[in-house]
């Protein structure tokens, strides 16, 4: 039986038998990293860049629990915020200090998080955790006068992006990974076998990654070759290998395709014509892949971890089928399962509270009609002030039981920000994006081994608010 943490969760039904080709991202998709190790190292490299730029960051450190994927960075206020699917902010921190309820309400009264505005930057990949942590701590330094305030929070964010981009581009961070892959990479033999199953079932597999060739070949050799059937190498899995793809531009624009003609030296030559099976290519665009495959739209499934760079544009522009890899699902579902008995108790108490609140409302209406004399009280409802006070007292007693359970629910998986996919009782803004663009989502590619390349991934019935009246 498949453990719930390892399930594939379906937003739109996918018949895998009708999928002719499957494209894969590499980092955090085919290859999983130890997140805390990777992001701590990325933070350290970016910190060194910031120091060289004159920022007083010598005392700051990366805290893995301080941020989660799915937060938005508010560049006007210098805040990290968590929002519901409708964009309403339910939790916010200015720098590293959380706002109280009243301050949060004043700051975001009448304001929703709209990811289309340049005011907000969305943390939609695990690679952005160090970015959010750096930004929050720089805000703290600016607020105490250690960074010139004229730069503004937007300027701080740009400095963070510049430092992290520099850490990736100068090769030092990836050199650390290659020097000690065991420290940073979590091998997954089942993920390797899932791709072998798909290949043998006639699927045409592609690797489309933003990583450069020199890094890709070393990482894939480490993560894949030891677990493949005898005589196979990782390159045997893929009909097309495209590195330095520059997603999301790979999906949104037309760019020159280059062939890697000297793999040892990573020498490139402009390429015209079809993508040659077994060759390694640089750049290019999704339309060239479709032409090469002779396929388009829902005949192609793309699997990646980046909510926008991988699944948003491939779904919205090309109508490819999409699968999002969310490694956090395993800890999220595990925490939800461990909290289940308390969740049942909380739901029962909230049901009792709702009934009492409805009774309070009815009594207040009865008292209003009696006092003003414009109508009879609702049938069966007493206009009784003492009854009203008793009901309010019962609600207050219930609240004493509800509060610790509600607080526990809000802190599942992450003490500071709570679940990835929930914002209070609502879906989170991140969950809404997943729902909109990912046909399915799961914690790792290995989970496809349990459903086989011939499965029908069927969407479950989705309840609407009025469906509760049928219970």
C-alpha positions in Angstrom: 0.0 0.0 0.0 1.3 3.5 -0.9 2.0 5.7 2.1 -0.1 8.9 2.0 3.1 10.9 2.1 4.2 9.3 -1.2 1.0 9.7 -3.1 0.4 11.5 -6.4 -2.3 14.1 -6.0 -4.4 15.0 -9.0 -5.9 18.3 -9.9 -6.9 17.2 -13.5 -7.2 13.7 -14.7 -4.1 12.4 -16.6 -4.2 9.2 -18.7 -0.5 8.3 -18.6 -1.1 5.8 -21.5 -1.8 8.8 -23.8 1.4 10.6 -22.7 4.0 10.1 -25.5 6.9 12.1 -24.0 8.0 13.2 -20.6 10.4 16.1 -19.9 12.2 16.4 -16.6 13.9 19.2 -14.8 17.0 18.1 -12.9 17.7 20.1 -9.7 15.2 19.2 -6.9 13.3 17.1 -9.5 15.4 14.2 -10.7 18.1 15.0 -8.2 17.2 15.9 -4.6 19.4 17.9 -2.4 19.6 18.1 1.4 17.8 21.4 1.5 19.4 22.7 4.7 22.9 21.9 3.6 22.4 23.4 0.1 20.7 26.6 1.3 23.2 27.1 4.2 26.0 26.9 1.7 24.2 29.2 -0.8 23.6 31.7 2.1 27.3 31.6 3.0 28.4 32.4 -0.6 25.8 35.2 -0.9 26.9 36.6 2.5 30.5 36.7 1.3 29.3 38.6 -1.9 27.4 41.1 0.2 30.4 41.7 2.5 32.4 42.4 -0.5 29.8 44.9 -1.6 30.0 46.7 1.8 27.0 45.3 3.6 27.5 44.6 7.3 26.3 41.0 7.3 29.2 39.3 9.1 27.0 38.3 12.0 23.9 36.9 10.2 23.3 33.2 9.8 20.8 31.1 7.8 18.0 29.6 9.9 16.2 26.8 8.0 13.1 27.1 10.0 12.6 30.9 9.6 11.1 30.8 6.0 9.1 28.4 3.9 8.2 28.1 0.2 5.0 29.9 -0.6 5.6 33.2 1.2 5.6 36.5 -0.6 8.2 39.2 -0.1 6.6 42.7 0.1 9.1 45.0 -1.4 7.3 48.1 -0.2 6.9 47.2 3.5 10.0 45.0 3.9 7.8 42.1 5.0 7.4 38.4 4.5 3.8 37.5 4.2 1.6 34.4 4.1 -1.7 34.8 2.2 -4.8 32.8 1.5 -5.7 31.7 -2.0 -7.6 35.0 -2.4 -4.5 37.0 -1.4 -5.6 38.0 2.1 -2.6 38.2 4.4 -3.0 36.0 7.5 0.6 36.3 8.9 3.4 38.7 8.3 6.9 39.5 9.6 8.7 42.7 9.2 12.3 41.5 8.7 12.5 38.7 11.2 9.9 40.1 13.7 6.3 39.0 13.3 3.6 41.6 13.2 0.8 41.6 15.8 -2.7 41.2 14.6 -3.6 44.9 14.8 -0.5 46.0 13.0 -0.9 43.4 10.3 -4.5 44.4 9.8 -3.6 48.1 9.5 -0.8 47.4 7.1 -2.9 45.2 4.8 -6.4 46.6 5.3 -8.0 46.5 1.8 -4.8 45.1 0.3 -4.4 41.7 -1.2 -1.3 39.9 -2.4 -1.4 40.1 -6.2 1.5 38.1 -7.7 1.0 40.2 -10.9 2.2 43.3 -9.1 6.0 44.0 -9.0 5.5 44.9 -5.3 5.5 41.1 -4.5 8.1 38.5 -5.1 6.9 34.9 -4.6 9.1 32.2 -2.9 8.1 29.4 -5.3 11.2 27.1 -5.1 13.4 25.7 -2.4 16.3 27.6 -4.0 14.7 30.8 -2.7 14.8 30.0 1.0 18.2 31.5 1.4 17.0 34.6 -0.6 14.1 35.2 1.8 16.3 34.7 4.9 18.9 37.1 3.6 16.3 39.7 2.8 14.6 39.5 6.2 17.9 40.0 8.0 19.0 42.9 5.8 15.7 44.6 6.6 16.6 44.3 10.3 20.0 45.9 9.7 18.4 48.7 7.7 15.8 49.4 10.4 18.5 49.8 13.1 20.5 52.2 10.9 23.4 49.9 9.8 22.4 50.1 6.2 21.5 53.4 4.5 17.7 53.7 4.5 17.7 55.5 1.1 18.4 52.2 -0.6 14.8 51.1 0.3 13.6 47.6 0.7 13.4 47.1 -3.0 17.1 48.0 -3.2 17.8 45.5 -0.5 16.1 42.8 -2.4 18.0 43.6 -5.5 21.3 43.4 -3.6 20.2 39.9 -2.3 19.4 38.7 -5.8 22.7 40.1 -7.1 24.7 38.3 -4.4 22.9 35.0 -4.9 23.1 35.2 -8.7 26.8 35.8 -8.3 27.2 32.8 -6.0 25.6 30.6 -8.7 27.4 32.2 -11.7 30.9 32.1 -10.4 30.7 28.4 -9.9 31.9 28.3 -6.3 28.7 27.0 -4.9 28.4 24.2 -7.5 32.1 23.4 -7.0 31.2 22.7 -3.3 28.5 20.3 -4.4 30.7 18.5 -6.8 33.5 18.2 -4.3 31.4 16.5 -1.7 28.2 15.2 -3.4 27.4 12.8 -0.6 26.9 15.8 1.8 24.5 17.6 -0.5 22.7 15.0 -2.6 20.1 12.5 -1.5 20.2 9.5 -4.0 16.8 7.9 -4.8 17.1 4.5 -6.6 13.3 4.3 -7.0 13.3 7.5 -8.9 15.9 6.1 -11.3 13.8 2.9 -11.8 10.6 5.0 -12.4 12.3 6.5 -15.4 13.5 3.1 -16.6 9.9 1.9 -16.4 8.7 4.8 -18.5 11.5 4.3 -21.1 10.7 0.6 -21.5 7.0 1.5 -21.8 7.8 3.5 -24.9 7.8 7.0 -23.4 10.3 9.5 -25.0 12.2 11.0 -22.1 13.9 14.4 -22.1 16.1 16.2 -19.7 15.6 20.0 -19.8 17.6 21.8 -17.1 18.9 25.3 -16.4 22.1 23.8 -15.1 25.2 23.9 -17.4 26.6 20.8 -19.0 29.7 20.4 -16.8 27.6 20.3 -13.7 24.7 18.2 -15.1 26.9 15.4 -16.3 28.7 15.1 -12.9 25.5 15.2 -10.9 23.6 12.8 -13.0 26.5 10.3 -13.0 26.5 10.4 -9.2 22.7 10.3 -8.7 21.7 7.9 -11.5 24.5 5.6 -12.8 24.9 3.4 -9.7 21.2 2.5 -9.7 20.6 1.7 -13.4 20.4 -1.8 -14.8 23.8 -3.3 -15.8 25.1 -1.8 -19.0 23.0 1.4 -18.8 24.2 5.0 -18.2 22.1 7.9 -17.3 22.3 9.3 -20.9 20.7 6.2 -22.2 17.4 7.3 -20.6 17.0 10.5 -22.6 16.2 11.0 -26.2 16.9 14.7 -25.8 19.2 16.5 -23.3 19.0 20.3 -23.1 21.2 22.2 -20.6 21.4 25.9 -19.8 17.7 26.0 -20.9 17.1 29.4 -19.3 13.6 28.5 -18.1 11.0 30.1 -18.1 12.3 31.9 -21.3 12.7 28.4 -22.8 8.9 28.2 -22.8 8.1 31.8 -23.6 10.5 32.8 -26.4 12.4 31.6 -29.5 16.1 31.3 -28.9 19.1 29.9 -30.8 19.8 26.3 -30.2 23.5 25.2 -29.8 24.9 21.7 -29.9 27.6 20.8 -27.4 30.2 19.5 -29.9 33.0 19.0 -27.4 31.6 17.7 -24.2 34.8 17.7 -22.3 35.5 21.3 -23.1 31.8 22.3 -23.3 32.3 23.8 -26.7 29.2 24.9 -28.6 28.2 25.2 -32.2 25.0 26.9 -33.5 22.5 24.1 -34.5 20.0 24.3 -37.3 17.6 21.5 -38.0 16.3 18.6 -35.9 17.4 17.8 -32.4 19.5 14.7 -32.8 18.8 11.8 -30.4 21.5 11.2 -27.9 23.2 14.6 -28.4 23.5 17.3 -25.9 22.1 20.8 -26.7 22.4 24.2 -25.1 19.5 26.7 -24.9 16.9 26.6 -27.6 13.1 26.6 -26.9 10.1 24.4 -26.3 8.8 24.8 -29.8 11.9 23.2 -31.2 11.3 20.3 -28.8 7.8 19.9 -30.1 9.0 19.9 -33.7 11.7 17.3 -32.9 9.2 15.0 -31.1 6.4 15.6 -33.6 4.2 16.1 -30.5 2.5 19.0 -28.7 0.0 19.9 -26.0 -1.3 17.1 -23.9 0.9 14.5 -25.5 3.8 15.9 -23.4 4.1 15.8 -19.6 6.7 18.1 -18.0 7.9 17.4 -14.5 9.6 20.1 -12.4 9.9 21.7 -9.0 9.6 25.4 -9.9 6.0 26.5 -9.7 6.5 29.2 -12.4 9.6 28.3 -14.2 8.5 24.7 -14.8 4.8 24.2 -14.6 3.2 27.7 -15.0 4.5 28.5 -18.5 4.5 25.0 -19.9 0.9 24.7 -18.9 -0.3 28.3 -19.7 1.5 28.7 -23.0 2.0 25.2 -24.5 -0.8 23.3 -22.8 1.6 20.5 -21.8 0.5 18.3 -19.0 2.4 19.2 -15.8 3.6 17.5 -12.6 5.0 19.6 -9.7 7.5 18.1 -7.3 7.0 19.3 -3.8 9.4 17.6 -1.4 7.8 19.3 1.6 4.6 17.2 1.1 6.1 14.3 3.0 6.7 16.3 6.2 3.4 18.2 5.7 1.3 15.1 5.4 3.1 13.4 8.2 2.4 16.3 10.5 -1.2 16.4 9.4 -1.6 12.7 10.2 0.0 13.1 13.6 -2.4 15.9 14.3 -5.5 14.1 13.0 -7.1 13.2 16.4 -6.7 16.8 17.6 -8.1 18.0 14.2 -11.2 15.9 14.7 -11.6 17.4 18.2 -11.1 20.9 16.8 -13.7 20.4 14.1 -16.2 19.1 16.7 -15.6 22.1 19.0 -15.9 24.5 16.1 -19.2 22.9 15.2 -20.5 23.5 18.7 -19.2 27.1 18.6 -20.9 27.8 15.3 -24.2 26.4 16.7 -23.9 28.7 19.8 -23.0 31.7 17.7 -26.1 31.1 15.5 -28.2 30.9 18.7 -26.6 34.2 20.0 -27.5 35.9 16.7 -31.1 34.6 16.8 -31.5 35.9 20.4 -30.0 39.3 19.5 -32.5 39.6 16.6 -35.4 38.6 18.9 -34.3 41.3 21.4 -34.0 43.9 18.7 -37.5 43.1 17.3 -39.0 43.2 20.9 -37.2 46.4 21.8 -38.2 48.3 18.6 -41.6 46.7 18.2 -41.5 46.3 14.4 -42.0 42.5 14.3 -42.5 39.4 16.4 -39.4 37.6 17.5 -38.4 34.6 15.3 -40.5 31.5 16.2 -39.1 29.6 19.2 -36.5 32.2 20.1 -36.5 34.0 23.4 -35.7 37.7 23.7 -33.8 36.9 27.0 -30.7 38.9 28.0 -29.8 36.3 30.6 -29.9 33.6 27.9 -27.7 35.8 25.7 -25.1 36.1 28.5 -25.2 32.4 29.2 -24.6 31.5 25.6 -21.7 34.0 25.4 -20.2 32.4 28.5 -20.4 28.9 26.9 -18.6 30.3 23.8 -15.9 31.7 26.0 -15.4 28.3 27.7 -15.3 26.6 24.3 -12.7 29.1 23.1 -10.4 28.0 26.0 -10.4 24.5 24.5 -10.3 25.7 20.9 -7.4 28.1 21.2 -4.5 25.7 21.9 -5.8 23.3 19.2 -6.1 26.1 16.6 -2.6 27.3 17.5 -1.3 23.8 17.1 -3.0 23.5 13.7 -1.4 26.8 12.5 2.1 25.6 13.4 2.1 22.2 11.7 5.3 21.4 9.8 6.8 24.9 10.5 6.6 26.6 13.9 6.8 30.1 12.4 4.6 29.9 9.3 2.6 26.7 9.5 1.7 24.4 6.6 2.7 25.0 3.0 -0.7 24.3 1.5 -3.0 25.9 4.1 -3.6 29.4 5.4 -5.8 29.0 8.4 -8.8 27.1 7.3 -8.4 28.2 3.7 -6.0 27.1 1.0 -2.8 29.0 0.9 -1.9 31.3 -2.1 0.8 28.7 -3.0 -1.8 25.9 -3.0 -4.0 28.0 -5.3 -1.1 28.3 -7.8 -0.4 24.6 -7.6 -4.1 23.9 -8.2 -4.2 26.2 -11.2 -1.0 25.1 -13.0 0.0 21.6 -11.9 -2.2 18.8 -13.3 -0.7 16.7 -10.5 1.8 17.1 -7.7 3.8 14.7 -5.6 6.8 14.7 -3.3 9.3 13.0 -5.6 9.7 11.4 -9.1 10.1 8.0 -7.4 6.4 8.1 -6.5 5.5 7.4 -10.1 7.0 3.9 -9.7 3.9 2.9 -7.7 1.4 3.9 -10.4 3.2 2.6 -13.5 3.4 4.3 -16.9 0.0 2.8 -17.8 -2.0 4.3 -15.0 -5.0 6.6 -15.2 -4.5 9.3 -12.6 -8.1 10.3 -11.8 -9.1 13.5 -10.1 -11.2 13.0 -7.0 -14.5 14.7 -6.5 -14.1 18.3 -5.2 -16.6 19.4 -2.6 -18.2 22.8 -2.8 -19.3 24.7 0.3 -23.0 23.8 -0.2 -22.2 20.1 -0.4 -21.8 20.1 3.4 -25.6 20.3 3.6 -25.8 16.9 2.1 -24.0 15.2 5.0 
